[in-house]
Amino acid sequence: MRSIIVRVLAVLAVICAVPVSAAEYPARPIRLIVPFAPGGGTDLLARLIAPRLSEVLGQQVVVDNRGGAGSVVGTEMLAKAPADGYTLGFMDSAFAINPAILSTLPYNPDRDFVILNIVATSPTVLIVRASLAAKTLPELVAFAKTNPAKLTFGSAGTNSSGHLTGEMFNAAAGVKVTHVPFKGAGAALVDLLGGHIDVAYVTPSSIVTHVQTGAVRALAITGARRAATLPNVPTFDSLGLPAVNPGNFRFLAGPSALSRPIQARLVTAMEKLAQMPDLAARLAENGYDPTFIGPPAAREYMAAEFVKWRKVTQQPGMKGQ
């Protein structure tokens, strides 16, 4: 009888410990994995979100950059992290792109993650080094056609949205600009500023100051309208290349086994961030369109992105780049 009572008490202790743990979450700092090197658009947005999330949760949220393999390295780390709420991920469009292009992944994008919030969308800007002769997109196209395979373009990594945007541009303009992958858009920008590559595809947030100082030139931007932060940069559509329009999104995620109470805590925290006027202003200043879409709509959004990128990567010349 005594052994039975001991076992019953042990089971009750475990059952009672779960809600207490969830109620006290978070009790220590949270690691926010960004699967890219510092300096790119996803990293910059994560660093805008992290301090606000820290404020709401009452614990420090620390950005941890884990770039490599077009975001696969950091994404795998998140998939295999303990599902205790102390390791989260801040991801972007590469999450939906990689399954469409790579035959194998060290994680299952459908089963290994929970999508907590689609935070923002943003366009992509084509920039060139200041010393390049081309000062407009038509001039860049003309130069590329006259000098086939001479120009290079950098992106956040193979199969990243910047990479595919570059391939879309190649196909739409009928040119060949050679791709050079980096571990993040920030690294690509550094090499462009140093004159080591000619073109890069980045988010507005990472290059507004460089454009204003003349360190780089922005020639075109994706999307239906010009960006408020780059009002003098025309859209690809207005320049006769409407096919160059992939779109980007960033989102907060966790391991799939994350408990429902902790998920609810994080979703509520993101809802509070969505109500912060100063954050909305900062996002807009940096070229982001705030969305703050929580579940279940976030899951529907992600499903649509998987379909969209699958169609994009089925275009000639895209898959296996």
C-alpha positions in Angstrom: 0.0 0.0 0.0 2.8 2.4 0.9 4.5 1.9 -2.5 1.2 2.6 -4.3 0.7 5.8 -2.3 4.3 6.9 -3.1 3.7 6.3 -6.9 0.4 8.2 -6.8 2.0 11.1 -5.0 4.8 11.1 -7.6 2.4 11.2 -10.5 0.4 14.0 -8.8 3.6 16.0 -8.3 4.4 15.8 -12.0 0.9 16.8 -13.0 0.8 19.7 -10.6 4.3 20.9 -11.7 3.3 21.5 -15.3 0.8 24.4 -14.8 3.1 26.0 -12.1 6.0 25.9 -14.5 4.0 27.4 -17.3 2.6 30.1 -15.0 6.1 31.1 -13.9 7.5 31.2 -17.5 9.9 32.7 -18.2 12.1 32.3 -15.2 15.4 32.9 -17.0 16.7 34.6 -20.2 15.4 33.4 -23.5 17.7 32.6 -26.5 16.4 33.9 -29.9 18.1 32.0 -32.7 18.5 34.0 -35.9 19.7 31.6 -38.6 21.9 34.2 -40.4 25.0 36.2 -39.6 24.6 39.7 -38.0 23.7 42.7 -40.1 21.0 41.4 -42.5 17.3 42.4 -42.5 16.2 39.4 -40.4 18.9 40.1 -37.8 18.0 43.8 -37.6 14.3 43.1 -37.2 15.1 40.5 -34.5 17.0 43.2 -32.6 14.1 45.6 -32.8 11.7 42.9 -31.5 13.9 41.4 -28.8 14.1 44.3 -26.3 10.3 44.8 -26.5 9.7 41.1 -26.0 12.1 41.3 -23.0 10.0 44.1 -21.6 6.7 42.3 -21.9 8.0 38.9 -20.6 10.1 40.3 -17.8 13.2 38.4 -18.9 16.0 39.2 -21.3 15.7 37.9 -24.8 19.2 37.4 -26.3 19.7 37.2 -30.1 21.9 34.3 -31.1 23.1 34.4 -34.7 23.7 31.0 -36.1 24.2 31.5 -39.9 25.0 28.8 -42.4 23.6 26.8 -45.3 21.0 29.3 -46.2 19.5 29.3 -42.7 19.4 25.5 -42.4 22.0 25.4 -39.6 20.1 27.7 -37.3 16.8 26.2 -38.2 18.0 22.7 -37.3 19.2 24.0 -34.0 15.7 25.3 -33.2 14.1 22.1 -34.3 16.3 20.1 -31.9 16.3 22.6 -29.0 14.5 21.7 -25.7 10.8 22.6 -26.0 10.8 24.6 -22.8 10.3 28.0 -24.2 13.8 29.2 -23.6 15.0 28.7 -27.2 12.9 30.4 -29.9 13.7 31.3 -33.5 13.3 34.4 -35.6 13.1 33.2 -39.2 12.4 34.5 -42.6 11.3 33.4 -46.1 14.2 30.9 -46.4 12.1 28.7 -44.1 9.5 28.3 -46.9 12.0 28.3 -49.7 14.4 25.5 -48.6 11.8 22.7 -48.7 11.0 23.6 -52.3 14.6 23.5 -53.4 16.5 21.1 -51.2 15.8 17.3 -51.6 16.6 16.6 -47.9 16.6 18.7 -44.8 17.7 17.8 -41.2 14.3 18.8 -39.9 10.6 18.6 -41.0 9.3 22.1 -41.6 5.7 20.9 -41.2 6.1 18.9 -38.0 9.1 20.3 -36.1 8.0 23.8 -35.5 5.1 25.9 -34.1 4.6 29.3 -35.8 3.9 31.8 -33.1 3.6 35.1 -35.0 4.2 36.4 -38.5 5.8 39.7 -37.5 6.4 41.7 -40.7 6.8 41.7 -44.4 9.3 43.7 -46.4 10.5 44.3 -50.0 13.9 43.5 -51.5 16.2 46.2 -52.9 18.7 45.7 -55.7 21.8 47.7 -54.8 25.2 48.1 -56.6 28.6 49.2 -55.5 29.2 52.9 -55.9 32.0 52.5 -58.3 29.9 50.5 -60.8 29.3 52.4 -64.0 25.6 51.5 -64.1 23.5 54.2 -62.4 20.0 52.9 -63.3 18.5 49.5 -63.7 18.3 49.8 -67.6 22.0 50.7 -67.5 22.8 47.7 -65.3 20.9 45.4 -67.7 22.8 46.9 -70.7 26.1 46.5 -69.0 25.3 42.8 -68.0 24.4 42.0 -71.6 27.5 43.6 -72.9 29.6 41.8 -70.3 28.1 38.4 -69.9 28.9 36.6 -66.6 31.3 39.4 -65.6 29.1 40.8 -62.8 28.4 39.1 -59.5 25.6 39.4 -57.0 25.6 38.5 -53.3 22.7 37.3 -51.1 22.1 35.9 -47.6 22.9 32.5 -48.9 22.1 29.8 -51.4 18.3 29.5 -51.8 17.6 32.6 -49.7 15.0 35.0 -51.0 17.7 37.4 -52.1 19.3 34.6 -54.1 16.0 33.7 -55.8 15.3 37.4 -56.4 18.6 37.6 -58.2 17.8 34.6 -60.3 14.4 36.1 -61.1 16.1 39.2 -62.3 18.5 37.2 -64.4 15.6 35.4 -66.1 13.4 38.5 -66.5 16.1 40.7 -67.9 17.8 38.0 -70.0 21.2 38.4 -68.3 23.7 36.3 -66.4 24.9 37.9 -63.1 26.8 35.2 -61.1 25.6 34.4 -57.6 28.0 34.6 -54.6 26.4 33.2 -51.5 27.2 34.5 -48.0 26.2 33.5 -44.5 23.9 36.5 -44.2 22.9 39.6 -46.1 25.1 41.7 -43.8 28.2 39.8 -45.0 27.2 40.4 -48.6 26.7 44.1 -47.9 30.2 44.3 -46.4 31.8 42.7 -49.5 29.8 45.0 -51.8 30.9 48.1 -49.8 34.5 46.8 -50.2 34.0 46.4 -54.0 34.4 42.6 -54.0 31.0 42.0 -55.5 28.9 44.2 -57.8 25.3 43.7 -56.9 23.4 42.6 -53.7 19.8 41.9 -52.8 18.9 43.2 -49.3 16.1 44.7 -47.2 15.7 48.5 -47.0 16.5 48.6 -43.3 20.1 47.5 -43.9 21.1 50.0 -46.5 19.1 53.3 -46.1 22.1 55.1 -44.5 24.5 53.7 -47.1 22.2 54.9 -49.9 21.9 58.3 -48.3 25.7 58.7 -48.0 26.3 57.4 -51.5 28.3 54.3 -50.4 25.9 52.2 -52.5 23.3 52.9 -55.2 19.8 51.4 -55.0 18.4 50.8 -58.5 15.1 49.0 -57.9 12.8 47.6 -55.3 10.3 44.7 -55.2 6.6 45.3 -54.3 3.7 47.3 -55.7 4.9 50.7 -54.5 8.0 52.6 -53.6 9.3 52.3 -50.0 8.8 55.4 -47.8 12.4 55.0 -46.7 13.7 55.0 -50.3 11.3 57.2 -52.1 13.6 57.7 -55.1 14.0 54.0 -55.9 11.6 52.8 -58.5 9.9 49.4 -58.4 10.9 46.5 -60.7 7.3 46.6 -62.0 7.5 50.2 -63.1 10.8 49.4 -64.9 9.1 46.7 -66.9 10.2 43.7 -64.8 7.0 42.7 -62.9 8.2 39.1 -62.5 10.8 40.2 -60.0 8.5 40.4 -57.0 8.9 37.6 -54.5 8.2 39.3 -51.2 9.7 38.5 -47.8 8.3 37.7 -44.4 9.8 37.3 -40.9 8.3 35.3 -38.0 8.7 34.0 -34.5 8.7 30.2 -34.0 9.5 27.5 -31.5 10.0 23.8 -31.3 6.8 21.9 -32.1 6.6 20.2 -28.6 6.3 23.6 -26.9 3.5 23.3 -24.4 0.2 25.1 -25.1 0.4 27.3 -22.0 3.9 28.6 -23.0 2.7 29.1 -26.6 -0.2 31.1 -25.3 2.1 33.2 -23.1 4.3 34.0 -26.1 1.3 34.7 -28.4 -0.1 37.1 -25.9 3.3 38.8 -25.6 3.4 39.3 -29.3 -0.1 40.8 -29.3 1.1 43.3 -26.8 4.0 44.2 -29.1 1.5 44.8 -31.9 -0.1 47.5 -29.8 3.2 49.4 -29.3 3.1 52.6 -31.5 6.8 53.2 -31.1 7.6 49.7 -32.4 5.3 50.2 -35.4 7.0 53.4 -36.1 10.5 51.9 -35.9 9.5 49.0 -38.2 8.1 51.4 -40.8 11.2 53.6 -40.5 13.3 50.5 -41.4 11.2 49.5 -44.4 9.0 46.8 -42.7 5.3 46.4 -43.0 4.1 45.2 -39.6 1.6 42.3 -39.7 1.7 40.6 -36.3 -0.4 37.6 -37.4 -0.9 35.0 -34.6 -2.2 31.5 -34.8 -4.2 30.0 -36.4 -3.9 32.6 -39.2 -0.1 32.4 -39.0 -0.2 28.7 -39.9 -2.5 29.4 -42.9 -0.1 32.2 -43.9 2.9 29.8 -43.8 1.0 27.1 -45.8 0.4 29.7 -48.5 4.1 30.6 -48.5 5.1 27.0 -49.0 2.8 26.8 -52.0 4.1 30.2 -53.4 7.8 29.3 -53.2 7.2 25.9 -54.6 5.8 27.6 -57.7 8.6 30.1 -57.8 11.3 27.4 -57.6 9.7 25.4 -60.4 10.5 28.1 -62.9 13.3 27.4 -65.3 16.8 27.9 -63.8 15.6 28.2 -60.2 15.8 24.7 -58.7 19.2 23.5 -57.6 20.9 26.9 -57.8 
